[in-house]
Amino acid sequence: MTTDFRLRRAAEADFEPMLALSIRVMREHLERMNRFDPDRRRSRMRKQFDAGILRVIEAGGDTLGCVGIEPDGPDVEIHSLFLDRAYQGQGLGEAVFRAIQAAHPGRSFWIEVLKESPARRFWERLGFAVIDEKPFDWVMRRPAD
């Protein structure tokens, strides 16, 4: 299990590698919905970079993934959590969320999850519940502890 990691603010040099990672992770799910569009994916990733909310997940000199965290507002928004497939299913995603949770004590969290993605089950295991539905996404929220 890879749970010894650090989160660091993404730098411009991280843009292309994180974009490629997000495409590797999401492409099959988006294609099932006939929604894969590399230009849209680039635009969404660029917004997270430009807003300064994207964090790179690293361990032992390796890049394991990235997560978008926006703490402004009544709830902390998790924009995305992309883990390289080699690190999925090992407890890393939960460890990353727990670190984010510890950095924002007493706060509630929300995330939009693509309907065709298996990520909904992951977030439900962490205490999130569906509170709304959009055409392509589930809106999920986890109340504050």
ZAMARGU-4260 file (C-alpha; in steps of 0.2 Angstrom, whole numbers, plus 5000, padded with zeros to 4 digits):
<rodrens>
0) 5000/5000/5000 | 5007/5017/4995 | 5001/5029/5008 | 5017/5039/5011 | 5015/5054/5000
5) 5015/5072/4999 | 5004/5085/4991 | 5012/5100/4982 | 5005/5114/4972 | 5006/5110/4954
10) 5018/5121/4943 | 5016/5125/4925 | 5029/5111/4921 | 5016/5099/4928 | 5002/5104/4916
15) 5005/5092/4902 | 5009/5077/4913 | 4994/5079/4923 | 4983/5082/4908 | 4989/5066/4901
20) 4986/5057/4917 | 4968/5064/4918 | 4965/5057/4900 | 4972/5040/4904 | 4961/5039/4919
25) 4945/5046/4912 | 4945/5042/4894 | 4936/5025/4894 | 4922/5032/4906 | 4920/5047/4895
30) 4920/5037/4879 | 4906/5026/4886 | 4895/5042/4887 | 4901/5048/4870 | 4909/5063/4880
35) 4927/5061/4877 | 4934/5078/4870 | 4953/5081/4872 | 4950/5100/4870 | 4937/5100/4884
40) 4948/5090/4895 | 4962/5102/4892 | 4951/5117/4896 | 4945/5109/4912 | 4963/5105/4918
45) 4969/5123/4913 | 4955/5130/4924 | 4962/5121/4939 | 4980/5126/4935 | 4975/5144/4933
50) 4965/5144/4949 | 4980/5137/4959 | 4969/5123/4966 | 4978/5108/4958 | 4990/5098/4969
55) 5002/5084/4963 | 5002/5068/4973 | 5020/5062/4975 | 5030/5048/4984 | 5048/5043/4982
60) 5051/5054/4968 | 5036/5047/4958 | 5021/5056/4953 | 5006/5046/4958 | 4992/5058/4953
65) 4984/5074/4956 | 4969/5082/4966 | 4960/5098/4964 | 4955/5106/4981 | 4945/5122/4982
70) 4942/5127/5001 | 4932/5143/4998 | 4914/5142/5000 | 4903/5133/5013 | 4910/5116/5008
75) 4927/5111/5002 | 4926/5106/4984 | 4936/5092/4977 | 4937/5095/4959 | 4945/5079/4954
80) 4956/5065/4961 | 4966/5056/4948 | 4977/5042/4952 | 4988/5033/4940 | 4981/5016/4938
85) 4996/5008/4945 | 4992/5016/4962 | 4973/5013/4962 | 4965/5001/4974 | 4979/5002/4987
90) 4972/5014/4999 | 4981/5029/4992 | 4965/5038/4987 | 4958/5037/5004 | 4974/5042/5012
95) 4974/5058/5001 | 4956/5062/5006 | 4960/5060/5024 | 4975/5072/5022 | 4963/5084/5014
100) 4950/5082/5028 | 4963/5084/5041 | 4969/5100/5033 | 4951/5107/5034 | 4944/5101/5051
105) 4926/5103/5054 | 4922/5106/5035 | 4910/5097/5024 | 4915/5092/5006 | 4907/5089/4989
110) 4912/5082/4973 | 4905/5079/4956 | 4907/5061/4950 | 4905/5056/4932 | 4890/5044/4931
115) 4900/5031/4921 | 4914/5031/4933 | 4916/5018/4947 | 4922/5032/4958 | 4905/5034/4965
120) 4907/5018/4976 | 4924/5025/4982 | 4917/5041/4988 | 4902/5032/4996 | 4914/5022/5006
125) 4922/5038/5012 | 4905/5044/5019 | 4899/5054/5003 | 4881/5053/4997 | 4872/5058/4981
130) 4863/5075/4984 | 4859/5079/4966 | 4860/5073/4949 | 4866/5082/4933 | 4865/5075/4915
135) 4882/5067/4916 | 4887/5068/4934 | 4882/5064/4952 | 4884/5078/4965 | 4890/5070/4981
140) 4892/5078/4998 | 4900/5072/5014 | 4895/5082/5030 | 4907/5088/5042 | 4912/5077/5056
</rodrens>
